[in-house]
Amino acid sequence: MRIYIPNRPKLPVISANNVSETLGLPVIGGSDSHNSIQIGCIKNIFEYDCKTINELKEQIKNGKYFIETSNDLNEKIKDVIEIKKLIKPNRLQATGL
């Protein structure tokens, strides 16, 4: 998965898969959304519904899930960046800064 993030310095690529493999842990999807536009863009689809935490852990441990990423994730990231550009100056004006 490649995500568009403009104006960021080039950093060494450390993927979740590399870290997961090194630590011997599974990779699960998740989103740390700060804007409602991006909610649900990355999610885990499990083989069956879980009723307990132990069932959830077992499915993750046994790889009984896959990570689904929205086809328009990069567009949504770009949209949020544009929204922030519009909001930020207005916030500073409102506070008198």
LUMDOMAR-708242 format. One record per residue: residue number from 1; residue in one letter; y, z, x of N, C-alpha, C, CB in turn. Coordinates in nm, 3 decimals, always signed. Each point is the difference from the previous one (the first is absolute). Glycine has a CB too. Example, Ala and Ser with C-alpha at 12.3 -4.5 7.8 and 13.67 -1.06 7.14 Angstrom:
! residues 2
     k   r   n_north      n_up    n_east   ca_north     ca_up   ca_east   c_north      c_up    c_east   cb_north     cb_up   cb_east
     1   A    -0.569    +0.780    +1.319     +0.119    +0.000    -0.089    +0.120    +0.000    +0.090     -0.117    +0.125    -0.189
     2   S    +0.222    -0.197    +0.154     +0.119    +0.006    +0.082    +0.109    +0.073    -0.077     -0.063    -0.215    +0.118
***
This chain:
! residues 97
     k   r   n_north      n_up    n_east   ca_north     ca_up   ca_east   c_north      c_up    c_east   cb_north     cb_up   cb_east
     1   M    -0.116    +0.000    +0.084     +0.116    +0.000    -0.084    +0.123    +0.000    +0.089     -0.124    +0.120    -0.185
     2   R    +0.219    -0.209    +0.158     +0.126    -0.004    +0.073    +0.112    +0.028    -0.099     -0.093    -0.166    +0.170
     3   I    +0.182    +0.254    -0.133     +0.110    +0.038    -0.086    +0.130    -0.036    +0.069     -0.134    +0.187    -0.102
     4   Y    +0.225    -0.247    +0.028     +0.130    -0.040    +0.052    +0.092    +0.122    +0.007     -0.029    -0.233    -0.094
     5   I    +0.076    +0.266    +0.214     +0.099    +0.105    +0.017    +0.106    -0.054    +0.095     -0.171    +0.188    -0.039
     6   P    +0.286    -0.227    -0.015     +0.103    -0.062    +0.084    +0.070    +0.102    +0.091     +0.032    -0.171    -0.178
     7   N    +0.025    +0.119    +0.284     +0.084    +0.080    +0.090    -0.068    +0.122    +0.058     +0.190    -0.079    -0.130
     8   R    -0.316    +0.069    +0.158     -0.074    +0.110    +0.063    -0.036    -0.040    +0.142     -0.092    +0.077    -0.224
     9   P    +0.100    +0.017    +0.317     -0.037    -0.035    +0.138    -0.148    -0.034    +0.008     +0.181    +0.149    +0.089
    10   K    -0.215    -0.234    +0.006     -0.142    -0.035    +0.021    -0.070    +0.121    +0.060     +0.055    -0.247    +0.032
    11   L    -0.160    +0.291    -0.096     -0.078    +0.115    +0.047    -0.143    -0.045    +0.023     +0.148    +0.163    -0.125
    12   P    -0.222    -0.089    +0.209     -0.142    -0.035    +0.017    -0.070    +0.011    -0.136     +0.002    +0.083    +0.241
    13   V    -0.093    -0.174    -0.266     -0.071    -0.001    -0.128    -0.113    +0.103    +0.006     +0.056    -0.244    -0.039
    14   I    -0.045    +0.341    -0.049     -0.105    +0.101    -0.015    -0.036    -0.005    -0.148     +0.082    +0.152    +0.195
    15   S    -0.194    -0.210    -0.226     -0.037    -0.015    -0.141    -0.076    +0.122    -0.049     -0.007    -0.248    +0.029
    16   A    +0.008    +0.263    -0.159     -0.077    +0.108    -0.062    -0.147    -0.014    +0.034     +0.167    +0.016    -0.186
    17   N    -0.215    -0.141    +0.196     -0.140    -0.022    +0.033    -0.033    +0.048    +0.141     -0.002    -0.196    -0.154
    18   N    +0.093    +0.173    +0.250     -0.023    +0.048    +0.136    -0.008    +0.152    +0.005     +0.119    -0.201    +0.088
    19   V    -0.025    +0.266    -0.154     +0.003    +0.147    -0.003    -0.124    +0.053    -0.070     +0.252    +0.000    +0.001
    20   S    -0.286    -0.061    -0.114     -0.117    +0.040    -0.077    -0.127    -0.008    +0.084     +0.113    -0.080    -0.208
    21   E    -0.128    -0.032    +0.277     -0.118    -0.020    +0.083    -0.006    +0.103    +0.113     +0.006    -0.245    -0.054
    22   T    +0.106    +0.271    +0.117     +0.007    +0.097    +0.109    -0.038    +0.139    -0.048     +0.178    -0.136    +0.110
    23   L    -0.131    +0.175    -0.227     -0.025    +0.134    -0.054    -0.130    +0.010    -0.079     +0.244    +0.032    -0.008
    24   G    -0.305    -0.147    -0.020     -0.123    +0.001    -0.080    +0.025    +0.035    -0.146     -0.123    +0.063    +0.205
    25   L    +0.239    -0.104    -0.255     +0.036    +0.029    -0.139    +0.021    -0.129    -0.078     +0.105    +0.217    +0.072
    26   P    -0.128    -0.215    -0.204     +0.023    -0.120    -0.080    +0.150    -0.024    -0.022     -0.221    +0.035    -0.113
    27   V    +0.256    -0.159    +0.085     +0.137    -0.036    -0.035    +0.010    -0.006    -0.151     +0.033    -0.130    +0.216
    28   I    +0.068    +0.194    -0.270     +0.028    -0.014    -0.143    +0.143    -0.049    -0.015     -0.165    +0.185    -0.062
    29   G    +0.192    -0.252    -0.048     +0.133    -0.052    -0.025    +0.087    +0.105    -0.066     -0.093    -0.230    -0.020
    30   G    +0.220    +0.211    +0.032     +0.094    +0.090    -0.065    +0.141    -0.050    +0.022     -0.157    +0.193    +0.030
    31   S    +0.246    -0.150    -0.114     +0.138    -0.043    +0.019    +0.091    +0.121    -0.002     -0.051    -0.222    -0.106
    32   D    +0.147    +0.217    +0.192     +0.102    +0.103    +0.009    +0.128    -0.063    -0.054     -0.110    +0.117    +0.202
    33   S    +0.112    -0.141    -0.331     +0.110    -0.075    -0.060    +0.121    +0.089    -0.023     -0.166    -0.152    -0.108
    34   H    +0.280    +0.100    +0.148     +0.126    +0.068    -0.025    +0.078    -0.073    -0.108     +0.006    +0.084    +0.236
    35   N    -0.071    -0.184    -0.297     +0.062    -0.078    -0.105    -0.108    -0.040    -0.101     +0.180    -0.086    +0.160
    36   S    -0.149    +0.097    -0.287     -0.100    -0.027    -0.103    -0.052    -0.144    +0.000     +0.109    +0.176    -0.135
    37   I    -0.033    -0.269    +0.193     -0.045    -0.139    +0.006    -0.134    -0.013    +0.074     +0.240    -0.074    -0.005
    38   Q    -0.262    +0.161    +0.104     -0.118    -0.012    +0.084    -0.119    +0.083    -0.045     +0.153    -0.045    +0.183
    39   I    -0.136    +0.126    -0.285     -0.111    +0.085    -0.046    -0.117    -0.087    -0.046     +0.164    +0.181    -0.068
    40   G    -0.282    -0.149    +0.117     -0.122    -0.072    -0.038    -0.026    -0.126    +0.080     +0.033    +0.091    -0.223
    41   C    +0.047    -0.118    +0.325     -0.021    -0.121    +0.081    -0.123    +0.008    +0.088     +0.245    -0.034    -0.002
    42   I    -0.282    +0.154    +0.041     -0.121    +0.020    +0.081    -0.081    +0.109    -0.069     +0.117    -0.069    +0.220
    43   K    -0.242    +0.036    -0.251     -0.083    +0.100    -0.068    -0.146    -0.013    +0.040     +0.161    +0.000    -0.192
    44   N    -0.233    +0.108    +0.173     -0.143    +0.003    +0.027    -0.073    -0.023    -0.132     +0.030    +0.160    +0.197
    45   I    -0.127    -0.251    -0.195     -0.081    -0.027    -0.118    -0.141    +0.054    +0.030     +0.138    -0.209    -0.067
    46   F    -0.178    +0.311    -0.007     -0.127    +0.066    +0.026    -0.112    -0.059    -0.085     +0.123    +0.208    +0.059
    47   E    -0.245    -0.196    -0.010     -0.117    -0.054    -0.068    -0.021    +0.064    -0.137     -0.104    -0.045    +0.222
    48   Y    +0.131    +0.174    -0.232     -0.013    +0.068    -0.129    +0.106    +0.108    -0.010     -0.247    -0.048    -0.008
    49   D    +0.277    +0.089    -0.115     +0.100    +0.104    -0.023    -0.047    +0.133    +0.057     +0.077    -0.119    -0.208
    50   C    +0.014    +0.192    +0.265     -0.031    +0.130    +0.059    +0.045    +0.111    -0.095     +0.024    -0.094    +0.234
    51   K    -0.112    +0.191    -0.249     +0.034    +0.116    -0.083    +0.031    +0.122    +0.085     -0.145    -0.090    -0.182
    52   T    +0.105    +0.085    +0.308     +0.025    +0.113    +0.090    +0.050    -0.052    +0.135     -0.179    +0.139    -0.117
    53   I    +0.238    -0.051    +0.193     +0.044    -0.033    +0.135    -0.121    -0.038    +0.086     +0.197    +0.156    -0.021
    54   N    -0.308    -0.087    +0.004     -0.120    -0.031    +0.078    -0.050    -0.142    -0.027     -0.061    +0.243    -0.005
    55   E    +0.068    -0.288    -0.122     -0.039    -0.138    -0.030    +0.093    -0.099    +0.069     -0.092    +0.076    -0.222
    56   L    +0.220    -0.044    +0.222     +0.098    -0.085    +0.068    -0.030    -0.007    +0.150     +0.173    +0.058    -0.174
    57   K    -0.195    +0.057    +0.234     -0.033    +0.005    +0.144    -0.126    -0.080    +0.032     +0.106    +0.226    +0.012
    58   E    -0.207    -0.215    -0.096     -0.125    -0.073    +0.022    +0.021    -0.151    -0.003     -0.125    +0.190    -0.100
    59   Q    +0.203    -0.237    +0.004     +0.026    -0.144    -0.008    +0.075    -0.049    +0.124     +0.007    +0.016    -0.251
    60   I    +0.091    +0.062    +0.295     +0.074    -0.038    +0.120    -0.093    +0.002    +0.122     +0.214    +0.093    -0.099
    61   K    -0.289    +0.014    +0.113     -0.092    +0.015    +0.113    -0.102    -0.114    +0.006     +0.029    +0.249    -0.014
    62   N    -0.075    -0.293    -0.102     -0.104    -0.102    -0.007    +0.055    -0.142    -0.019     -0.150    +0.174    -0.093
    63   G    +0.281    -0.188    +0.101     +0.061    -0.132    -0.011    -0.015    -0.066    -0.136     -0.042    -0.023    +0.239
    64   K    +0.039    +0.102    -0.343     -0.019    -0.052    -0.136    +0.134    -0.031    -0.068     -0.214    +0.133    -0.017
    65   Y    +0.301    -0.202    +0.090     +0.132    -0.035    -0.051    +0.055    -0.117    +0.082     +0.042    +0.239    -0.076
    66   F    +0.065    -0.297    +0.025     +0.073    -0.098    +0.080    +0.149    +0.021    -0.023     -0.191    -0.167    -0.013
    67   I    +0.271    +0.119    +0.105     +0.145    +0.015    -0.007    +0.058    -0.129    -0.056     +0.003    +0.163    +0.195
    68   E    +0.073    -0.149    -0.301     +0.063    -0.115    -0.064    +0.150    +0.003    +0.032     -0.174    -0.003    -0.186
    69   T    +0.225    -0.108    +0.236     +0.142    -0.013    +0.033    +0.062    -0.107    -0.088     -0.041    +0.073    +0.238
    70   S    +0.152    -0.042    -0.299     +0.070    -0.094    -0.087    +0.039    -0.125    +0.077     +0.085    +0.191    -0.138
    71   N    -0.102    -0.306    +0.076     +0.037    -0.127    +0.063    +0.149    -0.011    +0.027     -0.193    -0.105    -0.113
    72   D    +0.274    +0.179    +0.037     +0.144    -0.009    +0.018    +0.060    +0.122    +0.071     +0.006    -0.140    -0.205
    73   L    -0.088    +0.210    +0.283     +0.049    +0.119    +0.071    +0.117    -0.032    +0.091     -0.229    +0.093    -0.010
    74   N    +0.219    -0.198    +0.090     +0.109    -0.033    +0.092    +0.129    -0.031    -0.075     -0.167    -0.089    +0.163
    75   E    +0.156    +0.021    -0.276     +0.119    -0.029    -0.081    +0.062    +0.129    -0.055     -0.097    -0.223    -0.061
    76   K    +0.012    +0.316    +0.020     +0.050    +0.126    -0.052    +0.069    +0.081    +0.110     -0.183    +0.001    -0.172
    77   I    +0.130    -0.007    +0.293     +0.065    +0.069    +0.112    +0.137    -0.061    +0.024     -0.225    +0.052    +0.104
    78   K    +0.234    -0.184    -0.104     +0.129    -0.067    +0.018    +0.097    +0.039    -0.111     -0.115    -0.192    +0.114
    79   D    +0.066    +0.199    -0.239     +0.086    +0.038    -0.113    +0.057    +0.140    +0.019     -0.136    -0.146    -0.150
    80   V    +0.053    +0.240    +0.192     +0.046    +0.137    +0.020    +0.105    +0.006    +0.111     -0.224    +0.086    -0.078
    81   I    +0.205    -0.163    +0.183     +0.098    -0.004    +0.109    +0.135    -0.048    -0.053     -0.184    -0.044    +0.168
    82   E    +0.181    -0.060    -0.251     +0.124    -0.053    -0.058    +0.065    +0.102    -0.093     -0.092    -0.233    +0.018
    83   I    +0.011    +0.302    -0.098     +0.053    +0.102    -0.090    +0.068    +0.111    +0.079     -0.180    -0.052    -0.167
    84   K    +0.117    +0.094    +0.276     +0.058    +0.106    +0.084    +0.134    -0.042    +0.058     -0.231    +0.080    +0.054
    85   K    +0.241    -0.208    -0.016     +0.127    -0.050    +0.054    +0.112    +0.012    -0.104     -0.126    -0.159    +0.149
    86   L    +0.093    +0.136    -0.275     +0.099    +0.008    -0.106    +0.036    +0.144    -0.034     -0.087    -0.214    -0.089
    87   I    -0.012    +0.303    +0.091     +0.020    +0.139    -0.040    +0.070    +0.081    +0.108     -0.203    -0.017    -0.142
    88   K    +0.166    -0.002    +0.267     +0.049    +0.084    +0.109    +0.153    +0.005    +0.008     -0.208    -0.055    +0.122
    89   P    +0.280    -0.057    -0.122     +0.146    +0.010    +0.005    +0.058    +0.074    -0.120     +0.003    -0.213    +0.129
    90   N    -0.064    +0.194    -0.245     +0.049    +0.067    -0.121    -0.020    +0.151    +0.008     -0.051    -0.206    -0.131
    91   R    -0.057    +0.250    +0.191     -0.023    +0.144    +0.017    +0.104    +0.059    +0.092     -0.245    -0.032    -0.036
    92   L    +0.277    -0.036    +0.144     +0.100    +0.049    +0.094    +0.137    +0.006    -0.066     -0.132    -0.095    +0.192
    93   Q    +0.167    -0.003    -0.275     +0.126    -0.002    -0.070    +0.008    +0.118    -0.098     +0.010    -0.252    +0.023
    94   A    -0.119    +0.277    -0.093     -0.003    +0.108    -0.099    +0.020    +0.138    +0.062     -0.151    -0.142    -0.138
    95   T    +0.103    +0.158    +0.263     +0.013    +0.130    +0.066    +0.129    +0.011    +0.079     -0.247    +0.013    +0.014
    96   G    +0.323    -0.122    -0.008     +0.127    +0.003    +0.072    -0.015    -0.016    +0.150     +0.086    +0.144    -0.179
    97   L    -0.203    -0.188    +0.226     -0.021    -0.018    +0.145    +0.040    -0.138    +0.045     -0.185    +0.163    -0.009
***
